[in-house]
Amino acid sequence: MSALILAVNPGSTSTKGALFRGDQLLKEINCPHTDAEIRACGSLSGQTGLS
């Protein structure tokens, strides 16, 4: 059985994610972020929740 692979692509206006089993796509999601949500973070480090 092939390994499960979770791919996460955080972008400037959305975060995309996909779940693969080997090279087969099982699930794909796109989470858009509004300008207000991005501004609320204040900075790149604020977006991580670690600041």
C-alpha positions in Angstrom: 0.0 0.0 0.0 1.3 3.5 -0.9 2.0 6.1 1.7 -0.5 8.9 2.5 0.9 12.3 1.6 -0.6 15.6 2.9 0.4 18.6 0.8 -0.3 22.2 2.2 0.4 25.3 0.1 -0.1 28.5 2.0 -0.4 31.4 -0.4 -0.9 35.1 -0.1 -4.7 35.0 -0.7 -5.6 31.3 0.0 -4.4 28.1 1.5 -4.7 25.0 -0.6 -4.4 21.4 0.6 -4.4 18.0 -0.9 -4.3 14.4 0.3 -2.7 11.8 -1.9 -2.2 8.0 -1.6 1.0 7.6 -3.7 0.3 9.6 -6.9 -3.5 9.3 -6.6 -5.4 12.5 -5.5 -7.9 11.6 -2.7 -9.1 15.0 -1.6 -8.3 18.6 -2.5 -9.4 21.8 -0.7 -9.0 25.6 -1.2 -9.5 28.0 1.7 -9.6 31.6 0.5 -8.6 34.4 2.9 -10.2 37.8 2.8 -8.2 41.0 3.0 -9.7 41.6 6.4 -8.5 38.2 7.7 -5.0 38.8 6.4 -4.8 42.4 7.8 -6.0 41.1 11.2 -2.8 39.0 11.5 -0.6 42.2 11.3 2.5 40.5 10.0 3.7 37.2 8.5 4.8 36.0 12.0 1.3 36.9 13.2 -0.2 34.5 10.7 1.7 31.6 12.3 0.1 32.0 15.7 3.6 31.8 17.2 4.2 35.5 17.8 
